[in-house]
Amino acid sequence: MSSKMSDDRSGTIESPLVAAELPHARAQRRLTEIEFTLFASIGHPRSVPPGETIFRKGERGRAMFVVESGEIRLEFGDGLPPKLVGAREFFGELALFIGDHTRVASAIAITQTQVRVVDNALFDSILEHEPRLLARFMRRSFAYLVASEQQLIEHLKRRNEDLIATLHSLRQTQTLLSAANTLVRTDELTGLINRRGLYQFLETLDHSSTTARQLALLLIDLDRFKEVNDELGHLAGDHALRIVAGQLGTHAGEGDICCRLGGDEFALLVQIDDHDELETRAARIVASVRALRLPSPHQMLFLSVSVGASFCDTTADWSAWYSHADRALYEAKAEGGDGWRLRRTPNL
């Protein structure tokens, strides 16, 4: 079998179809240094001698493979050209993303090959601890899968069943990718979007909009939050952050963005008509949080926030918006908190 494999490999490399496909396929499957280091550090090692089949087309699979050294050939059959997978590249990812997925190709070692096996449990662990890295990896993998699916459409028009199954798998992969992207943008404690999600939103803002409403930023900071943590513990502090976040969310209208910037600092980016409406919005936030109570072993603890508000100059960037609102927040806290201040932005 090893001799036959050697002959086949020679024929494959000489094939114009495979030779033309190789640079594109390998560029899509090549892991970054960080991705390779991560998968290699957690994946289960497996040594594969030349000619050995790692899996066959039609088998059910639940793992992805990362090549550390050597070379693998993926054989699809049905007239499709084989693909070669080398060091720092991966294959079998659909089975990992979807779970219990039917393999669409056979994977055979061409040379002595060392691979790392990444199963569902390891994948879930990466998703929990490195969601941002995994989101980028899945986004690139999904782009490659879509490109491969387009190639399959050309070659498998007569195989409707296989085509429908592939499309279904891609939809499931897209759903997983969407979930991963949501995880990256969301603050785990409060459920609000996080700073990264806010920055993504800012990138989509249309500053050329002709709407009469104006963009304004409110920065909200819990008063005496350190005392809550010190006296009642971090669990109580987390609870305070959650209930305040829930209250702030009720003040976000359609098109507004409420996020946790970090620690006990929140931001509300809103569309409003004028200064009076901005003042009203800030005052309502302060009053609504003042009505909240945090249970403690000896008494009910009153919560309060300080709010700094400012209009956003659309010719400036986020750092300028934040700076103006932060000065107003500083003034509110300097006066004892449980209040708000509005800083008028120049030229607005």
Legacy VTK file of the C-alpha trace (Angstrom):
# vtk DataFile Version 3.0
C-alpha trace
ASCII
DATASET POLYDATA
POINTS 348 float
0.000 0.000 0.000
2.890 2.374 0.783
4.268 1.892 -2.715
0.870 2.628 -4.266
0.538 5.723 -2.094
3.926 6.966 -3.300
2.882 6.484 -6.939
-0.467 8.212 -6.328
1.219 11.137 -4.652
3.553 11.591 -7.587
0.580 11.584 -9.968
-1.321 14.049 -7.789
1.493 16.586 -7.671
1.814 16.425 -11.453
-1.951 16.984 -11.915
-2.744 20.504 -13.188
-5.959 20.588 -11.146
-4.208 19.840 -7.862
-1.228 22.043 -8.637
-3.537 24.995 -9.324
-5.591 24.381 -6.219
-2.771 23.906 -3.731
-1.666 27.532 -3.035
-5.232 28.730 -2.404
-6.213 25.725 -0.292
-3.079 25.861 1.853
-3.389 29.596 2.425
-6.952 29.081 3.697
-6.035 26.170 5.963
-2.792 27.566 7.382
-2.973 28.392 11.089
-1.511 31.548 12.575
1.339 31.141 15.035
-0.995 31.757 17.999
-3.653 29.333 16.683
-1.111 26.597 15.982
0.507 26.970 19.401
-2.897 26.779 21.113
-4.162 23.715 19.216
-0.806 21.945 19.483
-0.704 22.521 23.233
-4.144 21.030 23.953
-4.714 18.528 21.127
-4.165 14.812 21.653
-0.979 13.672 19.817
-1.234 10.953 17.164
1.512 9.511 14.975
0.371 8.323 11.524
2.662 6.137 9.355
2.699 6.550 5.539
-0.334 5.002 3.848
-2.493 4.863 6.982
-6.073 6.146 6.675
-7.051 8.561 9.457
-10.715 8.490 8.468
-12.791 7.427 5.468
-15.406 9.269 3.474
-18.875 8.532 4.880
-17.685 7.881 8.438
-19.131 9.909 11.301
-16.611 12.212 12.926
-16.402 14.513 15.950
-12.829 15.836 15.797
-10.559 18.167 13.839
-6.922 17.398 13.054
-3.939 19.769 13.088
-0.809 18.651 11.213
2.420 19.210 13.136
4.676 17.537 10.567
4.274 15.411 7.453
1.547 15.553 4.820
-2.047 14.326 4.436
-4.043 13.792 1.249
-7.813 14.374 1.279
-9.589 12.250 -1.344
-13.139 13.380 -2.175
-13.968 11.043 -5.056
-16.758 11.869 -7.533
-14.217 13.349 -9.931
-13.025 15.998 -7.484
-9.262 16.596 -7.272
-7.573 15.597 -4.000
-6.175 18.218 -1.639
-2.890 18.148 0.254
-2.594 19.256 3.884
0.838 19.996 5.352
2.438 21.223 8.553
0.574 23.949 10.511
-2.597 23.233 8.544
-5.867 21.623 9.650
-8.617 19.409 8.264
-11.858 17.749 9.381
-13.145 20.987 10.961
-16.803 20.477 9.970
-17.024 17.424 12.225
-15.750 19.557 15.112
-18.009 22.559 14.482
-21.175 20.497 13.993
-20.469 17.241 15.824
-21.204 13.717 14.578
-20.798 14.910 10.998
-20.396 12.618 7.980
-16.895 12.928 6.549
-16.926 14.198 2.955
-13.444 12.879 2.149
-10.940 10.212 3.144
-7.762 11.397 4.886
-4.598 9.392 4.160
-1.036 10.005 5.353
1.433 10.449 2.490
4.527 10.588 4.689
5.247 9.870 8.345
2.888 12.396 9.904
2.321 13.787 13.385
-1.125 15.287 14.076
-2.976 16.778 17.034
-6.585 15.668 17.529
-8.980 18.385 18.769
-12.319 16.949 19.905
-15.554 18.632 21.042
-14.530 18.861 24.704
-11.285 20.647 23.827
-13.141 22.886 21.371
-15.624 23.922 24.091
-12.715 24.682 26.425
-11.143 26.990 23.823
-14.518 28.657 23.230
-14.763 29.415 26.952
-11.207 30.682 27.489
-10.219 32.123 24.080
-13.497 33.215 22.401
-11.957 36.035 20.392
-9.192 33.872 18.922
-11.680 31.103 18.163
-14.098 33.544 16.500
-11.355 34.650 14.098
-10.412 31.036 13.381
-14.046 30.049 12.755
-14.625 33.095 10.541
-11.690 32.156 8.317
-12.660 28.475 8.332
-16.215 29.346 7.385
-14.982 31.474 4.471
-12.943 28.505 3.272
-15.914 26.156 3.664
-18.117 28.493 1.633
-15.502 28.576 -1.136
-15.274 24.784 -1.044
-19.058 24.519 -1.147
-19.117 26.587 -4.338
-16.675 24.139 -5.881
-18.862 21.256 -4.754
-21.882 22.816 -6.458
-20.040 22.696 -9.788
-18.954 19.070 -9.422
-21.927 17.557 -7.609
-24.977 18.867 -9.456
-26.076 15.292 -10.002
-25.779 14.535 -6.282
-28.668 16.526 -4.776
-28.642 14.635 -1.503
-24.969 15.370 -0.851
-25.407 18.992 -1.826
-28.354 19.540 0.524
-26.427 17.940 3.394
-23.425 20.189 2.734
-25.573 23.327 2.645
-27.226 22.298 5.907
-23.810 21.816 7.506
-22.711 25.267 6.372
-25.823 26.855 7.846
-25.116 25.147 11.153
-21.523 26.381 10.994
-22.745 29.919 10.339
-25.001 29.675 13.407
-22.041 28.587 15.542
-19.942 31.423 14.146
-22.683 33.916 14.960
-22.863 32.562 18.520
-19.093 32.873 18.902
-19.165 36.461 17.632
-21.932 37.300 20.102
-19.874 35.806 22.943
-16.885 37.958 22.002
-19.015 41.145 22.077
-20.913 40.438 25.307
-20.005 41.177 28.927
-20.357 37.839 30.716
-21.441 39.275 34.077
-24.157 41.730 33.013
-25.214 40.521 29.576
-24.640 44.002 28.125
-22.308 44.481 25.201
-18.696 45.033 26.249
-16.110 47.571 25.119
-15.221 45.440 22.093
-18.872 45.320 21.068
-19.121 49.086 21.476
-16.123 49.637 19.208
-17.681 47.375 16.577
-20.871 49.438 16.787
-18.905 52.686 16.401
-17.357 51.345 13.198
-20.846 51.003 11.694
-22.046 54.498 12.634
-23.077 56.621 9.665
-21.854 60.130 10.502
-23.268 61.455 7.247
-26.851 60.765 8.349
-29.195 63.715 7.816
-31.414 62.911 10.816
-32.250 65.875 13.077
-31.547 63.846 16.217
-28.129 64.152 17.839
-25.765 61.553 19.251
-24.938 61.859 22.956
-22.849 59.864 25.417
-23.708 59.237 29.061
-21.034 57.718 31.301
-22.419 56.054 34.439
-20.305 55.118 37.455
-21.493 53.369 40.636
-20.920 55.411 43.791
-18.908 53.816 46.626
-18.631 50.549 44.724
-15.345 49.688 46.449
-17.128 49.872 49.805
-19.722 47.363 48.603
-16.958 44.943 47.582
-14.953 45.474 50.773
-17.876 45.229 53.214
-20.158 42.684 51.529
-17.791 40.769 49.265
-17.360 40.415 45.530
-20.525 38.336 45.070
-22.564 41.249 46.387
-20.572 43.584 44.163
-21.345 41.433 41.133
-25.028 41.418 42.086
-25.003 45.212 42.328
-23.469 45.469 38.856
-26.094 43.131 37.415
-29.117 44.954 38.828
-27.746 48.365 37.849
-27.023 47.046 34.340
-30.587 45.781 34.113
-31.897 49.179 35.150
-29.700 51.009 32.637
-30.947 48.749 29.878
-34.473 50.085 30.412
-33.228 53.566 29.504
-31.889 52.486 26.108
-34.303 53.206 23.299
-34.348 51.813 19.773
-30.975 52.472 18.176
-29.302 53.241 21.525
-26.357 51.225 22.852
-25.894 50.329 26.523
-22.591 48.727 27.463
-20.278 47.931 30.346
-16.881 49.514 29.742
-15.274 47.643 32.641
-15.319 47.566 36.439
-18.247 49.683 37.650
-18.292 51.969 34.605
-21.087 51.868 32.042
-21.832 53.862 28.903
-25.083 54.741 27.170
-24.845 56.037 23.598
-28.178 57.605 22.662
-29.998 59.495 19.909
-31.832 62.533 21.318
-33.323 65.849 20.195
-31.783 68.522 22.433
-30.060 69.428 25.721
-33.316 69.274 27.662
-33.901 65.680 26.625
-30.321 64.753 27.535
-30.719 66.319 30.985
-34.013 64.473 31.462
-32.426 61.171 30.453
-29.525 61.638 32.901
-31.841 62.644 35.756
-34.073 59.609 35.179
-31.104 57.246 35.275
-29.952 58.678 38.615
-33.472 58.486 40.088
-34.150 54.936 38.893
-30.901 53.573 40.373
-31.529 55.476 43.612
-34.726 53.410 43.980
-32.790 50.117 43.842
-31.922 48.178 47.000
-29.161 45.651 47.561
-29.949 43.086 50.282
-27.245 42.671 52.939
-27.080 40.590 56.151
-27.944 43.531 58.422
-29.746 46.110 56.305
-30.875 47.051 52.822
-28.085 48.882 51.020
-29.017 51.904 48.917
-27.383 52.166 45.505
-26.576 55.330 43.589
-24.714 56.395 40.472
-23.015 59.457 39.073
-23.677 60.382 35.450
-21.624 62.544 33.099
-23.248 63.461 29.800
-22.105 65.214 26.652
-23.120 65.537 23.022
-20.902 63.789 20.463
-19.195 65.874 17.809
-19.437 63.645 14.718
-16.232 65.190 13.358
-14.345 63.845 16.398
-13.643 60.277 17.506
-14.587 58.129 20.500
-11.684 59.331 22.635
-12.903 62.936 22.325
-16.489 61.936 23.129
-15.319 59.967 26.151
-13.097 62.809 27.368
-15.958 65.343 27.400
-18.400 62.981 29.154
-15.715 61.866 31.617
-15.092 65.462 32.719
-18.794 65.837 33.427
-18.744 62.545 35.350
-15.787 63.768 37.416
-17.738 66.905 38.350
-20.767 64.825 39.400
-18.646 62.548 41.609
-16.748 65.512 43.080
-20.059 66.868 44.359
-20.772 63.664 46.292
-22.282 61.476 43.584
-25.926 60.456 43.252
-26.292 63.116 40.590
-25.498 64.116 37.043
-23.669 66.805 35.137
-23.925 67.837 31.506
-20.886 69.170 29.699
-21.627 71.271 26.657
-19.443 70.242 23.745
-17.838 73.072 21.752
-19.511 73.756 18.389
-22.689 71.897 19.414
LINES 1 349
348 0 1 2 3 4 5 6 7 8 9 10 11 12 13 14 15 16 17 18 19 20 21 22 23 24 25 26 27 28 29 30 31 32 33 34 35 36 37 38 39 40 41 42 43 44 45 46 47 48 49 50 51 52 53 54 55 56 57 58 59 60 61 62 63 64 65 66 67 68 69 70 71 72 73 74 75 76 77 78 79 80 81 82 83 84 85 86 87 88 89 90 91 92 93 94 95 96 97 98 99 100 101 102 103 104 105 106 107 108 109 110 111 112 113 114 115 116 117 118 119 120 121 122 123 124 125 126 127 128 129 130 131 132 133 134 135 136 137 138 139 140 141 142 143 144 145 146 147 148 149 150 151 152 153 154 155 156 157 158 159 160 161 162 163 164 165 166 167 168 169 170 171 172 173 174 175 176 177 178 179 180 181 182 183 184 185 186 187 188 189 190 191 192 193 194 195 196 197 198 199 200 201 202 203 204 205 206 207 208 209 210 211 212 213 214 215 216 217 218 219 220 221 222 223 224 225 226 227 228 229 230 231 232 233 234 235 236 237 238 239 240 241 242 243 244 245 246 247 248 249 250 251 252 253 254 255 256 257 258 259 260 261 262 263 264 265 266 267 268 269 270 271 272 273 274 275 276 277 278 279 280 281 282 283 284 285 286 287 288 289 290 291 292 293 294 295 296 297 298 299 300 301 302 303 304 305 306 307 308 309 310 311 312 313 314 315 316 317 318 319 320 321 322 323 324 325 326 327 328 329 330 331 332 333 334 335 336 337 338 339 340 341 342 343 344 345 346 347
